[in-house]
Amino acid sequence: MADDCSRPLDFETRQIHAGAVVDAETSARVTPIYQTAGYVFDDFDDGEDRFAGRARNRAYSRNENPTNAVAGRRIADLEGGVDGIVVASGQAAIAAAVTALAGAGDHILVTRSLYEGTREMFRGVLKRQGIAFEEVPDDATDAEWAARIRPSTRAVYTETLPNPLGQVVDIERIARLAHAGGVPLVVDNTVPTPYLERPIEWGADVVIHSTSKWLSGHGSVIGGAVVDAGRFDWAASGRFPQLTEPPRPGVASFADRFGAAAYLAYLRSVIVLEYGPTVPPTSTFLLLHGIETLSVRMDRHVASAQAVAERLVQHPAVARVHYPGLASDPYNALAAKYLPRGAGSIVTLDLAGGREAARRFIDALRLVSPMTHIGDVRTLAIHLGSTIHAKLTEPEREAAGITPGLVRLSIGLESVRDILEDLERALDAASA
Ligand SMILES: *Cc1c(COP(=O)(O)O)cnc(C)c1O
């Protein structure tokens, strides 16, 4: 990428060029799929250097692959971080990002509204590994936040625009509270993508993505990413010996060797190397093609979602529409601050007729696909209580705001007229 111009390149340019290198052998313009397990050493000493992380070249594709490296650098660039890595899924990104910070006996604070897969991970495998988590209520005061940060706390975890209810999180405030307690803020930015919101600009330290969603945008791959903002002072915090102390005698700490990118270096060369949540470069090739059109797609996604939300709020079968882009939505002021380009493309409807109305609605759809997944070119719909949130008890569903009539829509890129026609016909069927 040309770095010699006086101002930084715009987002729309960087989504196409950031991180890309023209292939030295073939001069191929498009980043190739480097479908290889390993890399030939120049000689004996080069092998030793690669294993010690002293050589620029890689040793093995489990944690380093040239196609994947372009995507890691590009997402880091778009988010404003110092380094990034792509992994096998959004869930793998969350697992890697959290286990790089916390182990048995440690504690993580989470905000109440989380993607259900993340909540399941905290309640499930992470808890069994001894990582405790604690939900902080949405209305907690600064003092209540401060009181919850214990000596064993290793991070605060949240989402910019929680899926499915869109309760926009005040990232600037949560970052301030996390930092006051000496811990980093980890933010899942899947739903807005860096085009709509860049949490690092508001103080986040680690950013996570499910690249399966809007970053790819075509619904054909599963992938994830972790980005390091490069600003957290691990040494001052004193809670992260894995970054600030020598890993073994005679080897400098990650902080000493990698400076601002210490966390990502640890994530890549320890967590991802040891657990192996590697994404196939074929998937990353498709991801890169998605990212190249991100801004154009997101503008259309949010315009259509806004139009759908504004129209459906008027339909008699709809008791409530959750979409922070609506002036009537309780999160509209936060959306104006954090999401000035649009409030994402998840629109969640609460049908007045509850579960039975949702059944009639889902079964009447013709164009919109009834399926799990979000951030596709296609418009998708899912009844939450019977699928994603089916494992919760009734009181847990109630506490999470998952009412019986709740249907999540992910608004795609079809003509908005066709989307609305299908949704309105299905809503008419729901109220019949
Ligand atoms: C889908 C999703 C994930 C999990 O990502 P996968 O790629 O499906 O593993 C994590 N966070 C959010 C907000 C998501 O929407």
PDBQT file of the ligand as one rigid body, heavy atoms in Angstrom, charges set to zero:
ROOT
HETATM    1  C1  LIG A 501     -22.114 -15.180  15.130  1.00  0.00    +0.000 C 
HETATM    2  C2  LIG A 501     -21.514 -14.426  16.225  1.00  0.00    +0.000 A 
HETATM    3  C3  LIG A 501     -20.439 -14.947  16.957  1.00  0.00    +0.000 A 
HETATM    4  C4  LIG A 501     -19.910 -16.343  16.702  1.00  0.00    +0.000 C 
HETATM    5  O1  LIG A 501     -19.323 -16.409  15.455  1.00  0.00    +0.000 OA
HETATM    6  P1  LIG A 501     -19.207 -17.749  14.586  1.00  0.00    +0.000 P 
HETATM    7  O2  LIG A 501     -18.422 -17.309  13.409  1.00  0.00    +0.000 OA
HETATM    8  O3  LIG A 501     -20.586 -18.211  14.276  1.00  0.00    +0.000 OA
HETATM    9  O4  LIG A 501     -18.466 -18.743  15.436  1.00  0.00    +0.000 OA
HETATM   10  C5  LIG A 501     -19.883 -14.170  17.941  1.00  0.00    +0.000 A 
HETATM   11  N1  LIG A 501     -20.358 -12.942  18.222  1.00  0.00    +0.000 NA
HETATM   12  C6  LIG A 501     -21.400 -12.409  17.551  1.00  0.00    +0.000 A 
HETATM   13  C7  LIG A 501     -21.891 -11.053  17.915  1.00  0.00    +0.000 C 
HETATM   14  C8  LIG A 501     -22.008 -13.137  16.541  1.00  0.00    +0.000 A 
HETATM   15  O5  LIG A 501     -23.041 -12.609  15.883  1.00  0.00    +0.000 OA
ENDROOT
TORSDOF 0
